[in-house]
Each structure stands twice: as C-alpha cells, then as structure tokens.
Amino acid sequence: MKDASPQGPAAHTSLRGSALRLIRRAVRYAFILFTVVLVVDAVVGEKGVLRLLEARREYQRVEEALAVARAENAALREQARRLREDPSAIEELARRELGLIKPGEKLFIVRDVEPKP
C-alpha cells in the first residue's frame, strides 16, 4: 500500500516528530506543575514546614508554662510542709495575711504625709 499523502513518507514522519515533541513538552510541564504543587504543599500544607515551626513554638510555650507550674507547685508544697511542721511559720503567715498581733504588742500605723506646697 502506498502513502496517500501528497508529500510522501517524509511529511508523515515530520508530523509524528512534531506530535512527539508536543507530548514531551506537555509531560515536562505536567511534571513541573506537579513538583511545584508538592513543594507548596510541603511548605504550607497541613503537615508542612510552617505548621511544624508553629507546633515547635507552641511546644516551647507549653514547656515554659509547665516549668512555671512545677515551680509554683514546689513552693506551695514547701509552704504546706512548713505550716505543718514549724509553728513560727503559722505565726508569720497569721501576721502577714491576717494582720494579727500578739497580746501585749502595740500596733503603730505610719501614714505618708504629703509635703505642703
């Protein structure tokens, strides 16, 4: 069977090569687009780099809050121990928090006096 095109077999090969180049170019662009989408998702996606950095900052804040809570807890435990075991601690707390004084002690209230102009 003969080639039915007026230009012969060379024109047919040229069309084939042109179509092949077009397909290769389309595949290349699709690959580039796919790569760009993957990179963007890796940076700003749900499990991306930005989310990871945010999670690390949140972890730091929680660690700091936990350290503060542990220090307060230790101080309160020490205060409770002192109140159970040391009578002078109870007296100190009563004087400071309740403003109590011992019998026979005198209370002096000192007021700030503003100077006259």
CYANA upper distance limits for C-alpha pairs under 8 A (distance plus 0.5 A):
  3 ASP  CA      8 GLY  CA      6.63
  3 ASP  CA      9 PRO  CA      7.02
  4 ALA  CA      8 GLY  CA      7.95
  5 SER  CA      9 PRO  CA      8.20
  5 SER  CA     11 ALA  CA      8.47
  5 SER  CA     12 HIS  CA      8.31
  7 GLN  CA     11 ALA  CA      6.29
  8 GLY  CA     12 HIS  CA      7.53
  9 PRO  CA     13 THR  CA      6.88
 10 ALA  CA     14 SER  CA      6.71
 11 ALA  CA     15 LEU  CA      6.79
 12 HIS  CA     16 ARG  CA      6.81
 13 THR  CA     17 GLY  CA      6.67
 14 SER  CA     18 SER  CA      6.65
 15 LEU  CA     19 ALA  CA      6.64
 16 ARG  CA     20 LEU  CA      6.60
 17 GLY  CA     21 ARG  CA      6.64
 18 SER  CA     22 LEU  CA      6.71
 19 ALA  CA     23 ILE  CA      6.69
 20 LEU  CA     24 ARG  CA      6.65
 21 ARG  CA     25 ARG  CA      6.57
 22 LEU  CA     26 ALA  CA      6.66
 23 ILE  CA     27 VAL  CA      6.62
 24 ARG  CA     28 ARG  CA      6.59
 25 ARG  CA     29 TYR  CA      6.71
 26 ALA  CA     30 ALA  CA      6.57
 27 VAL  CA     31 PHE  CA      6.57
 28 ARG  CA     32 ILE  CA      6.71
 29 TYR  CA     33 LEU  CA      6.55
 30 ALA  CA     34 PHE  CA      6.55
 31 PHE  CA     35 THR  CA      6.63
 32 ILE  CA     36 VAL  CA      6.68
 33 LEU  CA     37 VAL  CA      6.70
 34 PHE  CA     38 LEU  CA      6.74
 35 THR  CA     39 VAL  CA      6.69
 36 VAL  CA     40 VAL  CA      6.63
 37 VAL  CA     41 ASP  CA      6.59
 38 LEU  CA     42 ALA  CA      6.56
 39 VAL  CA     43 VAL  CA      6.80
 40 VAL  CA     44 VAL  CA      6.53
 40 VAL  CA     45 GLY  CA      7.66
 41 ASP  CA     45 GLY  CA      4.82
 41 ASP  CA     46 GLU  CA      8.27
 41 ASP  CA     48 GLY  CA      6.95
 42 ALA  CA     47 LYS  CA      7.66
 42 ALA  CA     48 GLY  CA      5.04
 42 ALA  CA     49 VAL  CA      6.88
 43 VAL  CA     48 GLY  CA      5.16
 43 VAL  CA     49 VAL  CA      5.30
 43 VAL  CA     50 LEU  CA      6.54
 44 VAL  CA     48 GLY  CA      5.58
 44 VAL  CA     49 VAL  CA      7.00
 44 VAL  CA     50 LEU  CA      6.23
 44 VAL  CA     51 ARG  CA      7.60
 45 GLY  CA     49 VAL  CA      8.35
 45 GLY  CA     50 LEU  CA      8.47
 45 GLY  CA     51 ARG  CA      8.06
 46 GLU  CA     51 ARG  CA      7.18
 47 LYS  CA     51 ARG  CA      6.51
 47 LYS  CA     52 LEU  CA      7.36
 48 GLY  CA     52 LEU  CA      6.77
 49 VAL  CA     53 LEU  CA      6.73
 50 LEU  CA     54 GLU  CA      6.72
 51 ARG  CA     55 ALA  CA      6.56
 52 LEU  CA     56 ARG  CA      6.73
 53 LEU  CA     57 ARG  CA      6.82
 54 GLU  CA     58 GLU  CA      6.73
 55 ALA  CA     59 TYR  CA      6.57
 56 ARG  CA     60 GLN  CA      6.74
 57 ARG  CA     61 ARG  CA      6.84
 58 GLU  CA     62 VAL  CA      6.71
 59 TYR  CA     63 GLU  CA      6.55
 60 GLN  CA     64 GLU  CA      6.68
 61 ARG  CA     65 ALA  CA      6.68
 62 VAL  CA     66 LEU  CA      6.52
 63 GLU  CA     67 ALA  CA      6.69
 64 GLU  CA     68 VAL  CA      6.80
 65 ALA  CA     69 ALA  CA      6.66
 66 LEU  CA     70 ARG  CA      6.57
 67 ALA  CA     71 ALA  CA      6.72
 68 VAL  CA     72 GLU  CA      6.72
 69 ALA  CA     73 ASN  CA      6.50
 70 ARG  CA     74 ALA  CA      6.63
 71 ALA  CA     75 ALA  CA      6.73
 72 GLU  CA     76 LEU  CA      6.65
 73 ASN  CA     77 ARG  CA      6.64
 74 ALA  CA     78 GLU  CA      6.67
 75 ALA  CA     79 GLN  CA      6.65
 76 LEU  CA     80 ALA  CA      6.58
 77 ARG  CA     81 ARG  CA      6.60
 78 GLU  CA     82 ARG  CA      6.67
 79 GLN  CA     83 LEU  CA      6.64
 80 ALA  CA     84 ARG  CA      6.71
 81 ARG  CA     85 GLU  CA      6.64
 82 ARG  CA     86 ASP  CA      5.67
 82 ARG  CA     89 ALA  CA      6.67
 83 LEU  CA     87 PRO  CA      7.39
 83 LEU  CA     89 ALA  CA      6.11
 83 LEU  CA     90 ILE  CA      6.09
 86 ASP  CA     90 ILE  CA      7.56
 87 PRO  CA     91 GLU  CA      6.99
 88 SER  CA     92 GLU  CA      6.56
 89 ALA  CA     93 LEU  CA      6.62
 90 ILE  CA     94 ALA  CA      6.62
 91 GLU  CA     95 ARG  CA      6.66
 92 GLU  CA     96 ARG  CA      6.60
 93 LEU  CA     97 GLU  CA      6.17
 93 LEU  CA     98 LEU  CA      8.08
 94 ALA  CA     98 LEU  CA      5.63
 94 ALA  CA     99 GLY  CA      7.08
 94 ALA  CA    100 LEU  CA      6.43
 95 ARG  CA     99 GLY  CA      5.19
 95 ARG  CA    100 LEU  CA      5.19
 95 ARG  CA    101 ILE  CA      6.82
 96 ARG  CA    100 LEU  CA      8.16
101 ILE  CA    105 GLU  CA      6.92
101 ILE  CA    106 LYS  CA      8.44
101 ILE  CA    107 LEU  CA      8.21
